[in-house]
């Protein structure tokens, strides 16, 4: 979440710095997509999506394992690295 702070803009006033924590619309929806991606069960490419029309969110979604397949986040490899079901299918 620390990388989300880069979207905050700094506005100079007469005697002090005023931090405005109101992102632009594009930044706002991208921040929501970043947050939605944290629900992903894919270790290799966690992805979030936000469907927007006229500045209103219609839907959100994220990627994950196929129905019935094990979630990548629930498994580990014996060497301690993260498991990826998609990469396991290639072998």
C-alpha positions as CSV (number, residue, x, y, z in Angstrom):
1,X,0.0,0.0,0.0
2,X,3.0,2.3,0.4
3,X,3.2,2.7,-3.4
4,X,-0.2,4.2,-3.4
5,X,1.2,7.3,-1.6
6,X,2.8,8.4,-4.8
7,X,-0.5,9.5,-6.1
8,X,-1.0,12.1,-3.4
9,X,-0.3,15.6,-4.6
10,X,1.3,18.4,-2.7
11,X,0.0,21.9,-2.9
12,X,2.0,24.9,-1.8
13,X,0.1,27.6,0.1
14,X,1.4,30.9,1.4
15,X,3.2,29.8,4.6
16,X,3.0,26.0,4.7
17,X,2.7,22.8,2.6
18,X,-0.8,21.4,2.4
19,X,-1.1,17.8,1.4
20,X,-4.2,17.1,-0.6
21,X,-5.1,13.4,-0.4
22,X,-7.7,13.5,-3.1
23,X,-6.5,11.6,-6.2
24,X,-7.7,12.2,-9.7
25,X,-10.5,10.0,-11.1
26,X,-8.0,7.8,-13.0
27,X,-5.8,7.5,-10.0
28,X,-8.8,6.7,-7.8
29,X,-10.0,3.8,-10.0
30,X,-6.4,2.5,-10.4
31,X,-6.0,2.5,-6.6
32,X,-9.2,0.5,-6.3
33,X,-8.0,-2.0,-8.9
34,X,-4.7,-2.4,-6.9
35,X,-6.7,-3.1,-3.8
36,X,-9.0,-5.6,-5.6
37,X,-6.0,-7.5,-6.9
38,X,-5.1,-8.4,-3.3
39,X,-8.0,-10.8,-3.4
40,X,-6.4,-12.8,-6.2
41,X,-5.3,-16.4,-5.6
42,X,-2.7,-16.3,-8.3
43,X,0.9,-15.9,-7.0
44,X,2.5,-15.2,-10.4
45,X,0.2,-12.4,-11.7
46,X,-2.3,-11.0,-9.2
47,X,-4.6,-8.8,-11.2
48,X,-7.5,-6.6,-10.3
49,X,-10.1,-4.9,-12.5
50,X,-12.6,-2.2,-12.2
51,X,-15.4,-1.6,-14.7
52,X,-16.3,2.1,-14.8
53,X,-18.9,4.1,-16.7
54,X,-19.5,7.8,-16.2
55,X,-17.3,7.7,-13.1
56,X,-19.4,5.1,-11.4
57,X,-18.1,1.6,-10.6
58,X,-20.2,-1.1,-12.3
59,X,-18.2,-4.1,-11.2
60,X,-14.8,-5.3,-9.8
61,X,-13.0,-8.6,-10.3
62,X,-9.8,-10.4,-9.9
63,X,-8.0,-13.4,-11.3
64,X,-7.5,-16.8,-9.6
65,X,-7.4,-20.5,-10.0
66,X,-9.8,-22.4,-12.3
67,X,-12.9,-23.8,-10.5
68,X,-12.0,-26.9,-8.7
69,X,-8.2,-26.3,-9.0
70,X,-6.2,-25.7,-5.8
71,X,-5.5,-22.1,-5.0
72,X,-1.8,-21.1,-5.5
73,X,-1.9,-19.1,-2.2
74,X,-2.8,-22.3,-0.3
75,X,0.2,-24.3,-1.4
76,X,4.0,-24.1,-1.1
77,X,6.8,-25.9,-2.6
78,X,9.2,-27.9,-0.4
79,X,12.0,-25.3,-0.9
80,X,9.7,-22.6,0.5
81,X,9.0,-20.7,-2.7
82,X,5.5,-19.8,-3.8
83,X,3.5,-22.3,-5.8
84,X,1.9,-21.5,-9.2
85,X,-0.7,-23.9,-10.6
86,X,-0.4,-22.3,-14.1
87,X,3.4,-22.9,-14.2
88,X,2.8,-26.4,-12.9
89,X,0.6,-27.2,-15.9
90,X,3.5,-26.4,-18.3
91,X,5.7,-29.2,-16.9
